[in-house]
């Protein structure tokens, strides 16, 4: 890559090819799917824009459900804090269990009434939309 001194290429278990480079003080990561004819934009920049998309969609859900006290995060590390009523701990466990049943692995901390989302760097917009749709259904079922 331009301005790079070294690069490392790996292929993961799904067949996705990863390229990491060091340009100055910044580390940059790209990926390519078979047939490896093109590379994505830098994953870090991508995670910032996709994280903003996820955060925005979660804020939309928050505006419709008073169960959600706060939505916060950075990049693709995002969390939802549930409101401080007596059922908070049970609510975070409920969200965790329902999302797991739907095939999504999310983190939760019942003591702090948090549900955490640590999305992979290679997530696509369509996968975020799919995730948010299911999460919205879970919050609607809690109402």
C-alpha positions in Angstrom: 0.0 0.0 0.0 1.2 3.6 -0.6 3.6 4.9 2.0 3.9 1.5 3.7 7.1 -0.1 4.7 5.8 -3.6 5.5 2.6 -5.5 5.0 1.2 -8.8 6.3 -1.3 -10.9 4.5 -3.3 -13.7 6.1 -6.3 -15.7 5.0 -8.8 -16.5 7.8 -10.9 -19.7 8.2 -13.8 -18.2 6.1 -11.4 -17.6 3.1 -11.3 -13.8 3.7 -7.9 -12.3 2.9 -6.6 -9.7 5.4 -3.9 -7.2 4.7 -2.3 -5.1 7.4 0.2 -2.4 6.9 2.0 0.3 8.9 2.0 3.7 7.3 3.8 6.2 9.5 2.4 5.8 13.0 -0.9 4.4 11.8 -1.8 0.7 11.4 -4.2 0.1 8.5 -6.2 -3.0 7.8 -8.0 -4.0 4.6 -9.8 -7.2 3.6 -10.8 -8.9 0.3 -13.2 -11.8 -0.4 -12.6 -14.4 -3.1 -11.7 -14.0 -6.0 -9.5 -11.3 -4.3 -9.9 -8.8 -7.1 -10.4 -5.7 -4.9 -9.8 -4.5 -1.3 -12.1 -2.7 1.0 -11.4 0.7 2.3 -9.4 0.9 5.5 -11.3 -1.1 8.1 -10.7 1.4 10.9 -12.4 4.2 8.9 -15.1 1.7 8.0 -15.7 0.7 11.6 -16.2 4.4 12.5 -18.8 5.0 9.9 -20.6 1.6 10.5 -20.4 2.2 14.2 -22.1 5.6 13.7 -24.8 3.9 11.7 -25.3 1.3 14.4 -25.4 4.0 17.1 -27.9 6.0 15.2 -30.2 3.0 14.7 -30.0 2.1 18.4 -30.9 5.8 19.3 -34.0 5.4 17.1 -35.0 2.4 19.1 -34.2 4.3 22.4 -36.6 7.0 21.3 -39.4 4.5 21.0 -38.8 2.5 24.2 -38.5 4.0 27.6 -36.8 0.8 28.8 -33.6 2.2 27.2 -31.9 4.8 29.4 -28.8 5.5 27.2 -27.0 4.4 24.1 -23.3 5.0 23.8 -20.2 3.7 22.2 -17.2 4.2 20.0 -16.7 2.6 16.6 -18.3 -0.8 16.6 -18.2 -1.2 20.4 -21.7 0.0 21.5 -23.8 -0.5 24.6 -27.4 0.1 25.7 -28.1 1.0 29.3 -31.5 0.0 30.5 -33.6 2.3 32.7 -33.2 2.2 36.5 -36.4 0.5 37.5 -36.6 -2.7 39.6 -36.6 -5.0 36.6 -33.4 -3.7 35.0 -31.2 -6.7 35.7 -34.0 -9.0 34.5 -34.4 -6.9 31.4 -30.8 -7.1 30.4 -30.8 -10.8 30.8 -34.0 -11.0 28.8 -32.5 -9.1 25.9 -29.4 -11.3 26.1 -31.4 -14.5 26.0 -33.8 -13.4 23.3 -31.0 -12.2 21.0 -29.1 -15.4 21.6 -32.2 -17.4 20.6 -32.2 -15.3 17.3 -28.6 -16.2 16.7 -26.9 -13.0 17.9 -24.2 -13.2 20.6 -24.3 -10.0 22.7 -22.7 -9.3 26.0 -24.6 -8.2 29.1 -23.9 -7.0 32.6 -27.0 -7.4 34.8 -25.4 -5.6 37.7 -25.0 -2.4 35.5 -28.1 -3.0 33.4 -26.0 -3.0 30.2 -26.3 -4.9 27.0 -23.1 -4.7 24.9 -22.6 -5.1 21.2 -19.0 -5.9 19.9 -19.5 -6.2 16.2 -16.8 -7.7 14.0 -14.7 -5.2 11.9 -15.9 -6.9 8.7 -19.6 -6.4 9.4 -21.8 -5.2 6.5 -24.6 -2.6 6.5 -27.1 -5.3 5.8 -26.0 -7.3 8.8 -26.4 -4.2 11.0 -29.9 -3.7 9.6 -30.7 -7.4 10.3 -29.4 -7.2 13.9 -31.3 -3.9 14.6 -34.5 -5.4 13.3 -34.3 -8.3 15.7 -33.3 -6.1 18.6 -36.2 -3.9 18.0 -38.5 -6.9 18.0 -37.0 -7.9 21.4 -37.7 -4.4 22.9 -41.2 -4.4 21.5 -41.9 -7.8 23.1 -40.8 -6.3 26.5 -43.3 -3.5 26.3 
